[in-house]
Amino acid sequence: MSGTKERDRTASSAPEVPAFRPEPKARAVVRDLGMGVRFALAGGREGWIRALLTGVGVGLGVALLLLCAALPGVLTERDRREEARLDWPFSSKTVSKADDTLVVARVDTDFRDKDVRGRLMEPEGPDAPLPPGLSGFPKVGEMVVSPALKELLASDGTGLLRERLPYDVVGTIGEQGLIGSQELAYYAGAEGLAKSIGGPTAVRLDRFGTPPEYTSEEENDPVIMLLILVVFAVLLTPVAVFIATAVRFGGERRDRRLAALRLVGSDAASTRRIAGGEALAGSLVGLFLGTVFFLVGRQVAASVEVFGVSVFPSYLNPSPLLALLVAVAVPAAAVLVTLLALRGVVIEPLGVVRTVRPPRRRLWWRLLLPLAGLVMLYPMIGQGRENGEFNEYLVVGGVLLLLIGITALLPWLVETVVSRLGKGALSWQLAVRRLQLSSGAAARMVNGIAVAVAGAIALQMLFAGIEGDYTKDTGLDVSLAQAQVELPDGHPLAPAAGKLADTEGVSRVYALSHGYLADKPWGKETENTASLTVADCATLRTVAKLPSCRDGDVFTVSGAQYDTGTPTLSRPGLELHLEVPDPSDPSRYAEGITWTVPAGFKEARSIPDPVGEERGGFLLTPGAVTAGMATGLSGELYLEIDDSVPDAMEHVRNAAAAIDPLTHTFRWTTTDRSDTYESIRTGLFVGAACVLVLIGASLLVSQLEQLRERRKLLSALVAFGTRRRTLSLSVLWQTAVPIGLGLLLASVVGVALGTVLLRMTSTPVRMDWVGLLQMTGFGAGVVVVVTLLSLPPLLRMMRPDGLRTE
C-alpha cells in the first residue's frame, strides 16, 4: 500500500506537459513575411543587390504611377490659372470707364513655331484690376515677362523677337500668372487703347477671370470620352506589367535559397511566404526609390517642355487617396505575383524541380483573356455618337483584358517557337538553348514593351480613323497666299500694304478693306444691309469675276450665298450709311458717314475669295471711295511668302507690329483641328514619351539582372576558350528572338483592338501601315538602345576572374 501511495504522490508531483497548440495562421504569415524581408535586406551582398535591382524596377513604375496620380491636379490647376487670368467680358453689359477699369489689348504672336502670349494694358484709374502674377502695372514702353521669355530674349539668335517687342524688361511674371514654367508671355504698358475698343483685340475690364455666374455647358462627345478612357488604359497597363516583372528579378538564385530553407525544415507554404516577404522588401524599397524618383523628376519638370506642355513643380501633387492606393497596391501586388509564380515551382530540400524540362504550356486558357476582352467590347460596336456614352467599365475592362492577354500568350508563343529552333552558328545555338531552358524569363522581359506597342498601335489606328471628324478644311487658298495680316479698324491700308510689300520674304501683297452698308443709320431698325469691299483691280479679281476694271469703278456682286440685301440697295442715287462704331462708346454708332450708289456701276459674279468665302454687296476701287469712309473700314492683307528666305514669317510679323501693335498676323494652313482632340493627342504623346523612358529603363535593369545571374557561366565559358564575340552575339540573339516574337504578337493584338475601337465609333476600318511600322519601329529602337547600353557590363562580366567565390 505504501508503495502505491508513494507512486501516486510521485506522479502527481511531476510537471504537466503543455498540450501542443498550433501557431495562429495570421501570426505565422506575418512571421514568414518578416523573415523574407530580413533575408532580402540583411542577407549579405547578394540579398541587397537583388533588393536594389527589384527596387529600381518597381521604383520606376511607382514614379510613373505617382505622376498619373498627380495628373488630375495638374489639369485642374492649369485650368484654374487660365480662368483666373481671362481678360474677355462674358456678359453683354458694357463696362464704362471708371477708376476701377482697365483697357487690355491682345497682341499674341509666334516666334519660330512657339506661341507668345502678349497683352497691352492701360489702367484708367488707381483701382484698375491687376492681372495675376503682377505686383504693379508696367509703364508705357515697359514690359513684365515670363522667366522663359526673359531667357529667350537674352539668348543668341532672337534679335527678330527683340525687335518685335521694343519694350524695356522691368520684371517677371509670377507663377500664379502662368500656366506652365516654359510659357512665353508678357504684359506691356501702352496708351490710347480706348479708341480700339469694339474691335477684335481691345476690351475694357473691371476684373480678370471668369465671372461666378458664368457656367460653361459643353456637350460631351462620346468618342472623345472613349479616347480618354483608352489612352489611360493603354498608358497604365505597361506600368503594371513592369512592376509585376520587376518583383521577380533574381528568381533562380532566390529558389536555390528557398531550397536550403526546405532542407532545414521549412514547409512548402512557409517557404512561399518567405519568398513573398523578399518580394515585399523589394517593393518597399521600390516605393521609397519611386518616391525619390518622383520628387527629383518633380523639380526637373520645371525646366522641361514636352510637345508644348510644361508644368510647375507645385502642380505635381498626387491626390492623397490615389497615392495611398499606390502605396498599398504595389506591395500587395508584389506578394501576390510571387505566390502565383511559385505555384508552378516545386521547391524540395535538394533542389528546385524547375531545373528540368518543364511541361509544355497550354494554349486554351491563355486565349480566354483576349476573348473575354472582345466579349466586353462587343455590345458597343456600331454605337458611334448617336447612342449615348460608352460604358466606361466595359471599355476599360475590355481593353485591359486584351492587353493583359499578351502577357499570357507571349510565354506560350516564345516556348513554341524556340522549341523548333536549333541549327546555326555557335552563338545562335547557345542563345536558342538558353531560351529553351528559360523561355518564361525571356518572355517576362519583353512583356511590357509588347503591351505598350500593342496599345500604341490600337490608339494610332483609332486616331487615324477619327482624325477626319475633328479636322476641318479651312478653305484658305494657300496657292495664292500663305499669310494674312489684319489691321485695326480705321488704319490706312495703302501705307501698310507698301511697308509689307517691301518686307524681306514677301513676294506679293493683296490688300483690301471691308465694311458694311445699310439703308438706314446703324443703331436703328435697318431693313437691308450689304457688305462693302475696297481694293485695287488685281485684288478684286480674287473675289469676283469682273467684266473690266480700272480705278474709280464700282461693282455690285451677285451669286453670293446669304446675300439678300444687295439687289435692293443697288439703285443709283440711293444714300447708304456706313457702319462706324462711336470711339467714345463702342456700343453705339457714329452718324453722318454715307455713300451714294453711283449711276455707272457694273455687275460682277462672286467667286470664293482667298479665305474661302463668297463676298456679296459692293466692290469699290480706291478711286470710288469718298472722304471719311476709311474710318469705318477694316483692312486685310494677304501675303505671298517666299519660304526660301530664312525667317520670312518673322520679318512679316515684325513689319506688321511696326505698322501697329494691334495688328493680327497668322500663317495659313489648309486644315484646322479641334482643340479638345489636339489636347488629347498631345497628352497621349506626353504619356507615351514617359512610358518609353520607363520601358527603356526597365529593360536595361532587367537585362543587367539577367547578366548578373549568368556571370559565372559567362566567365566559365571564356575560361574554356569561348570567344567573347560569340558570347556577345548569343546574348544579342537571346534578346532579339523574344523581342521579335513580342512585337509580332503586339501587332496582331494591336490591330485587333484598333479594329474593334473603330467599329465602336462607327468609323470605316482601314489599316494605318505607316503608323504600324512606326510603333513597332519605336519598340525595336528602344530595345536596340538598351542592348547597346548593356554591352559594356557584359564585356566586364566575361572575365575568368568572375569565377572567384567566397
C-alpha positions, 0 to 999 in steps of 0.5 A: 500500500505504501508503495502505491501511495508513494507512486501516486504522490510521485506522479502527481508531483511531476510537471504537466506537459503543455498540450501542443497548440498550433501557431495562429495562421495570421501570426505565422504569415506575418512571421514568414513575411518578416523573415523574407524581408530580413533575408532580402535586406540583411542577407549579405551582398547578394540579398541587397543587390537583388533588393536594389535591382527589384527596387529600381524596377518597381521604383520606376513604375511607382514614379510613373504611377505617382505622376498619373496620380498627380495628373488630375491636379495638374489639369485642374490647376492649369485650368484654374490659372487660365480662368483666373487670368481671362481678360474677355467680358462674358456678359453683354453689359458694357463696362464704362470707364471708371477708376476701377477699369482697365483697357487690355489689348491682345497682341499674341504672336509666334516666334519660330513655331512657339506661341507668345502670349502678349497683352497691352494694358492701360489702367484708367484709374488707381483701382484698375484690376491687376492681372495675376502674377503682377505686383504693379502695372508696367509703364508705357514702353515697359514690359513684365515677362515670363522667366522663359521669355526673359531667357529667350530674349537674352539668348543668341539668335532672337534679335527678330523677337527683340525687335518685335517687342521694343519694350524695356524688361522691368520684371517677371511674371509670377507663377500664379500668372502662368500656366506652365514654367516654359510659357512665353508671355508678357504684359506691356504698358501702352496708351490710347487703347480706348479708341480700339475698343469694339474691335477684335483685340481691345476690351475694357475690364473691371476684373480678370477671370471668369465671372461666378455666374458664368457656367460653361455647358459643353456637350460631351462627345462620346468618342472623345470620352472613349479616347480618354478612357483608352489612352489611360488604359493603354498608358497604365497597363505597361506600368503594371506589367513592369512592376509585376516583372520587376518583383521577380528579378533574381528568381533562380538564385532566390529558389536555390535559397528557398531550397536550403530553407526546405532542407532545414525544415521549412514547409512548402507554404512557409517557404512561399511566404518567405519568398513573398516577404523578399518580394515585399522588401523589394517593393518597399524599397521600390516605393521609397526609390519611386518616391525619390524618383518622383520628387527629383523628376518633380523639380526637373519638370520645371525646366522641361517642355514636352510637345508644348506642355510644361508644368510647375513643380507645385502642380505635381501633387498626387491626390492623397487617396490615389497615392495611398492606393499606390502605396498599398497596391504595389506591395500587395501586388508584389506578394501576390505575383510571387505566390502565383509564380511559385505555384508552378515551382516545386521547391524540395530540400535538394533542389528546385524541380524547375531545373528540368524540362518543364511541361509544355504550356497550354494554349486554351486558357491563355486565349480566354483573356483576349476573348473575354476582352472582345466579349466586353467590347462587343455590345458597343460596336456600331454605337458611334455618337448617336447612342449615348456614352460608352460604358466606361467599365466595359471599355476599360475592362475590355481593353485591359483584358486584351492587353493583359492577354499578351502577357499570357500568350507571349510565354506560350508563343516564345516556348513554341517557337524556340522549341523548333529552333536549333541549327546555326552558328555557335552563338545562335545555338547557345542563345536558342538553348538558353531560351529553351531552358528559360523561355518564361524569363525571356518572355517576362522581359519583353512583356511590357514593351509588347503591351505598350506597342500593342496599345500604341498601335490600337490608339494610332489606328483609332486616331487615324480613323477619327482624325477626319471628324475633328479636322476641318478644311479651312478653305484658305487658298494657300496657292495664292497666299500663305499669310494674312495680316489684319489691321485695326479698324480705321488704319490706312491700308495703302501705307501698310500694304507698301511697308509689307510689300517691301518686307524681306520674304514677301513676294506679293501683297493683296490688300483690301478693306471691308465694311458694311452698308445699310439703308438706314443709320446703324443703331436703328431698325435697318431693313437691308444691309450689304457688305462693302469691299475696297481694293485695287483691280488685281485684288478684286479679281480674287473675289469676283469675276469682273467684266473690266476694271480700272480705278474709280469703278464700282461693282455690285456682286451677285451669286453670293450665298446669304446675300439678300440685301444687295439687289435692293440697295443697288439703285443709283442715287440711293444714300447708304450709311456706313457702319462706324462704331462711336470711339467714345462708346463702342456700343453705339454708332457714329452718324453722318458717314454715307455713300451714294450708289453711283449711276455707272456701276457694273455687275460682277459674279462672286467667286470664293475669295482667298479665305474661302468665302463668297463676298456679296454687296459692293466692290469699290476701287480706291478711286470710288471711295469718298472722304471719311469712309476709311474710318469705318473700314477694316483692312486685310492683307494677304501675303505671298511668302517666299519660304526660301528666305530664312525667317520670312514669317518673322520679318512679316510679323515684325513689319506688321507690329511696326505698322501697329501693335494691334495688328493680327498676323497668322500663317495659313494652313489648309486644315484646322483641328479641334482643340479638345482632340489636339489636347488629347493627342498631345497628352497621349504623346506626353504619356507615351514619351514617359512610358518609353523612358520607363520601358527603356529603363526597365529593360536595361535593369532587367537585362543587367539582372539577367547578366548578373545571374549568368556571370559565372557561366559567362566567365566559365565559358571564356575560361574554356576558350569561348570567344567573347564575340560569340558570347556577345552575339548569343546574348544579342540573339537571346534578346532579339528572338523574344523581342521579335516574337513580342512585337509580332504578337503586339501587332496582331493584338494591336490591330485587333483592338484598333479594329474593334475601337473603330467599329465602336465609333462607327468609323470605316476600318482601314489599316494605318501601315505607316503608323504600324511600322512606326510603333513597332519601329519605336519598340525595336529602337528602344530595345536596340538602345538598351542592348547597346547600353548593356554591352559594356557590363557584359564585356566586364562580366566575361572575365575568368576572374568572375569565377572567384567565390567566397 
